[in-house]
């Protein structure tokens, strides 16, 4: 059994949220989203509909937060791409609620995982210093 089930999918503490950068908050949202999906998938496999539905509802709430965090003016093409991807994921989550399958869970997990990993790199303090060094060298 996954550790996500045992800890109630509380990936982060309130202190993590208060101390996180904007980029770090996105990482926390992705991590919690994945946690909820994994917990929901495991609940599906064990036929625990109440836990599956609870975690699916939380995943939908997190997706709404991610959509709300998009800045279409500043983000331009990337924000537009993410909006389309989130829309697709919303449809997949709807299908998962109605007709859950392992394949559907895995598809959504596969779509979100690389985004989380990319944001982890972006939010890393080392990444920012490397970007600043690159700007100095270019100038």
Steps between C-alpha positions, in 0.01 A plus 500: 500500500620850417601739778258748346202309636636495854578869528171614353672659204625795701820543306583838641465678832358849547853623571613373157232708333586814699870473420475390137577721203229534232683231301523284811124528550444361151727206587297440817176507301632250246633275777169505684311440175714194427462379855122521471501314168720220633282469811186501285644236270589277795153551644354401163708182500379411850140601415496775765265738322481753785878550508519502121233770475652708781841503332353563154311801638820637648684445170229698318532783754876509446454505122268799540777674701754422229269641234443810712874552538554541125593850390398508136659843441842423644503131414389541140556173309601295805194608698281428197652154464454429871138618482431252219679222687308575821175497302591158361588377851166633629320287241709197599416559868131517410532166322692356794214589732242338274696201371831457682770286343865448587594626153317830553667552838839423347440738210432798726791411729724480192384842382559678831824335614730674248338835581573450868858401422550806278364733767727338758795596280363850443441556871844374602723777645789366291298550182451870575868558567594320176255718308645815656856389417393429140348849472821658627714299257278591205507872580 
